[in-house]
Amino acid sequence: MGKMQMKERQISSMEQTAMRVSKISIVVNVLLSAGKLAAGILASSGAMLSDAVHSASDVFSTIIVMIGIRMSGKAADREHPYGHERMECVAAILLAVVLALTGFKIGASGLEKISSGNYGELAVPGILALVAAVVSVLVKEWMYWYTRFYAKKIKSPALMADAWHHRSDSLSSIGAFIGILGARLGFQVMDPAASVVICLFILKAAYDIFKDAIDKMLDTACDPSLEKELREFVLIQSGVQGIDLLRTRTFGSRIYVDVDIRADGSMSLREAHGIAEHVHDEIEGQFEQVKHIMVHVNPA
């Protein structure tokens, strides 16, 4: 099997992993949002209803992630000779926008109730809302770590954005729990106040997702530790006497590398080309997130 075929098989496996994680995420969020919606209605809790809306938005955002990952996995074509990896970043940006709009809506609802000043007229949430908040925290924390594990494994920015969406839901459920508990203790304003706190958590998560996606869209250099690892790996390759230049840039979830190596200036063109080809193949084999490598040889 050729190296190109191996790389394509790796990409296909990564896409299948992302799809599996996303499908599990959708099922969990549908069940969780339905449960929280029922708890919010039956227990008369605005904070729990806001939390249910947040979980429901997770379903839509995960569908966006799935579409982005599916499109980013398409092979290069004439109009897109460098592939479609940046579609994952587009999916992450759309997810951040949906998350921000959800946060603003939840925050506006809470502020409206607080500004009314009629706290005595607000309903006291039932115990069911507290139970739902605890269940939500546990489930969403598990989903965060589960999704984060596979996002890091396949190096998917869109899947990592979805993981942080789960974490924001977990944090918002903690806010809902505190608000509901406070309202049950006689401080009814705590329930709508919790919605405002939830809003802030959601907006912070949306900002982090958006910033990370934009950084990847703008060909930002890779992490210094990865560049150091690349440099050390190139230097131990046969025939390489030094490195004059090493540059990296992110391209969606993949990496592009440009490296100028030094080699014996008295060798033939064929020998120099062989060293460059060897360095290229070794980097591609060792670093699966690297999509393209350009190796230039300078005489030592």
C-alpha positions in Angstrom: 0.0 0.0 0.0 1.4 3.4 -1.0 1.9 6.3 1.5 -0.8 8.3 -0.2 -3.3 5.5 0.3 -2.2 5.1 3.9 -2.8 8.8 4.5 -6.2 8.6 2.9 -7.1 5.6 5.1 -6.0 7.6 8.2 -8.2 10.6 7.1 -11.2 8.2 6.5 -10.7 6.6 10.0 -10.5 10.1 11.6 -13.8 11.1 9.9 -15.5 7.9 11.0 -14.4 8.5 14.6 -15.7 12.1 14.5 -19.1 11.0 13.0 -19.4 8.3 15.7 -18.7 10.8 18.5 -21.1 13.3 17.0 -24.0 10.8 16.7 -23.6 9.9 20.4 -23.6 13.6 21.2 -26.8 14.2 19.4 -28.6 11.3 21.1 -27.5 12.4 24.5 -28.4 16.0 23.9 -31.9 15.2 22.6 -32.6 13.1 25.7 -31.1 15.6 28.0 -32.8 18.7 26.6 -36.2 16.9 26.6 -35.6 15.9 30.3 -34.6 19.4 31.3 -37.5 21.0 29.4 -39.9 18.7 31.2 -38.2 19.5 34.6 -38.3 23.2 33.9 -42.0 23.2 33.0 -43.1 20.9 35.9 -40.9 22.6 38.5 -41.6 26.2 37.3 -37.9 27.0 36.8 -36.8 29.7 34.2 -33.2 28.8 34.8 -33.8 25.1 33.9 -35.8 26.1 30.8 -32.8 28.3 29.7 -30.5 25.3 30.3 -32.8 23.1 28.2 -32.6 25.6 25.4 -28.8 25.5 25.7 -28.8 21.7 25.4 -31.2 21.8 22.4 -28.8 24.2 20.7 -26.1 21.5 21.1 -28.0 19.3 18.8 -28.0 21.9 16.0 -24.3 22.7 16.6 -23.3 19.1 16.5 -25.1 18.7 13.1 -23.0 21.7 11.9 -19.9 20.0 13.1 -20.8 16.8 11.3 -21.4 18.7 8.1 -18.1 20.5 8.4 -16.1 17.4 9.1 -17.8 15.5 6.2 -17.0 18.4 3.8 -13.4 18.8 5.1 -12.8 15.1 4.3 -13.5 15.6 0.6 -10.5 14.9 -1.7 -8.7 17.8 -3.4 -10.2 18.8 -6.8 -9.4 21.2 -9.6 -11.1 24.2 -7.9 -9.7 23.2 -4.4 -6.2 21.8 -5.1 -5.2 22.0 -1.4 -8.3 20.1 -0.2 -11.2 21.2 2.0 -9.8 21.0 5.5 -10.8 24.6 6.4 -14.4 23.6 6.2 -13.9 22.4 9.8 -13.0 25.9 10.8 -16.1 27.2 9.0 -18.2 24.7 11.0 -16.5 25.9 14.2 -17.2 29.5 13.4 -20.9 28.8 12.7 -21.1 26.8 16.0 -19.7 29.8 17.8 -22.3 32.2 16.3 -25.1 29.8 17.2 -23.7 29.5 20.7 -23.5 33.3 21.1 -27.0 33.9 19.8 -28.3 31.3 22.3 -26.4 33.0 25.1 -27.8 36.4 24.3 -31.4 35.1 24.2 -31.0 33.4 27.6 -29.3 36.4 29.1 -32.0 38.8 27.8 -34.8 36.7 29.3 -33.1 36.7 32.7 -32.4 40.4 32.7 -36.0 41.1 31.7 -37.3 39.3 34.8 -34.7 40.9 37.1 -35.5 44.4 35.8 -39.3 43.9 36.4 -38.6 44.0 40.2 -41.6 41.7 40.9 -39.5 39.1 42.6 -42.3 38.0 44.9 -44.5 37.0 41.9 -41.8 34.7 40.6 -42.6 31.0 41.0 -40.5 29.0 43.5 -38.8 26.1 41.5 -39.6 22.6 42.5 -37.1 20.0 43.7 -37.3 18.3 40.2 -35.4 21.2 38.7 -32.5 20.7 41.2 -32.3 17.0 40.3 -32.3 17.8 36.6 -29.4 20.3 37.1 -27.3 17.7 38.9 -27.9 15.1 36.2 -27.1 17.6 33.5 -23.8 18.5 35.1 -22.7 14.9 35.4 -23.8 13.9 31.9 -22.3 17.0 30.1 -19.0 16.8 32.0 -18.8 13.2 30.8 -19.6 14.3 27.2 -17.0 17.0 27.4 -14.2 14.6 28.4 -15.4 11.9 25.9 -15.5 14.4 23.0 -12.3 16.1 24.0 -10.4 12.8 24.1 -11.3 12.0 20.5 -10.9 15.6 19.3 -7.3 15.6 20.5 -6.8 12.1 19.1 -7.8 13.0 15.6 -6.8 16.7 16.0 -10.2 18.1 14.9 -10.9 21.8 15.7 -14.6 21.3 15.0 -14.9 18.4 17.4 -12.9 20.2 20.0 -15.4 23.2 19.6 -18.2 20.7 20.3 -16.4 19.5 23.4 -16.2 23.0 24.7 -19.9 23.4 23.9 -20.5 20.4 26.3 -18.4 22.1 28.9 -20.3 25.4 28.6 -23.5 23.4 29.1 -22.1 21.8 32.2 -21.1 25.1 33.6 -24.5 26.6 32.8 -26.1 23.7 34.6 -24.0 24.5 37.7 -25.3 28.1 37.4 -28.8 26.8 37.1 -28.4 24.6 40.2 -27.2 27.6 42.3 -30.0 29.8 41.0 -32.7 27.2 41.6 -31.4 26.4 45.1 -31.3 30.1 46.0 -34.9 30.6 44.7 -36.0 27.6 46.8 -34.4 29.2 49.9 -36.5 32.3 49.4 -34.4 34.4 47.0 -36.6 34.1 43.9 -34.4 36.6 42.0 -31.7 33.9 42.0 -33.5 31.9 39.3 -33.4 34.6 36.6 -30.0 35.7 37.8 -28.8 32.2 37.1 -29.9 32.6 33.5 -27.7 35.7 33.2 -24.7 33.7 34.6 -25.4 30.9 32.1 -25.4 33.6 29.4 -21.9 34.7 30.4 -20.5 31.1 30.4 -22.0 30.5 26.9 -20.6 33.8 25.5 -17.1 32.9 26.9 -17.2 29.5 25.2 -18.4 31.0 21.9 -15.5 33.5 22.0 -12.9 30.8 22.6 -14.3 28.6 19.8 -14.4 31.6 17.4 -10.9 32.8 18.2 -9.4 29.3 17.7 -11.2 28.8 14.4 -10.0 32.2 13.1 -6.4 31.5 14.1 -6.5 28.3 12.1 -8.1 30.1 9.1 -5.3 32.6 9.0 -2.4 30.1 8.6 -1.1 30.6 12.1 2.2 28.9 12.9 2.0 25.6 14.8 2.7 25.3 18.5 6.4 25.9 19.3 6.7 22.5 20.9 5.6 20.8 17.7 8.1 22.9 15.6 10.9 21.9 18.0 9.9 18.3 17.6 9.9 18.6 13.8 13.3 20.3 13.9 14.9 17.6 16.1 13.4 14.9 13.9 14.7 16.4 10.6 18.2 16.8 12.1 18.6 13.1 12.8 17.8 12.1 9.2 20.6 10.6 7.2 22.4 13.2 5.0 21.0 16.3 6.8 23.8 18.5 8.2 21.7 21.3 9.4 18.5 23.4 9.0 18.5 26.9 7.5 14.7 27.5 7.7 11.7 25.7 9.2 8.2 27.2 8.8 4.8 25.7 9.6 1.2 26.8 9.2 -2.1 25.3 10.1 -4.6 24.6 7.4 -7.8 23.7 9.1 -7.0 20.6 11.2 -3.8 19.8 9.1 -0.3 21.2 9.0 1.9 22.5 6.1 5.7 22.4 6.6 8.4 24.2 4.6 12.0 23.3 5.5 15.4 24.2 4.1 18.0 21.6 4.9 21.8 21.7 4.5 23.6 18.8 2.8 27.0 18.0 1.4 27.6 20.5 -1.4 29.7 18.1 -3.4 27.1 15.4 -3.9 25.1 15.0 -7.2 21.7 16.4 -7.8 20.3 12.9 -7.7 21.8 12.2 -4.3 20.5 15.6 -2.9 17.1 14.9 -4.3 17.2 11.5 -2.6 17.9 13.1 0.8 15.1 15.6 0.3 12.7 12.8 -0.6 13.7 10.8 2.4 13.1 13.7 4.8 9.8 14.4 3.1 8.6 10.7 3.5 9.9 10.4 7.1 8.1 13.5 8.2 4.9 12.4 6.5 5.1 9.0 8.2 6.0 10.3 11.7 3.5 13.2 11.9 0.1 12.2 10.7 -1.4 15.7 11.0 1.1 17.0 8.4 -0.6 17.2 5.0 2.1 18.8 2.8 5.9 19.2 3.1 8.2 21.2 0.9 11.9 20.3 1.4 14.6 22.5 -0.2 18.3 21.5 -0.1 21.1 24.0 0.4 24.8 23.2 0.0 26.5 23.0 3.4 
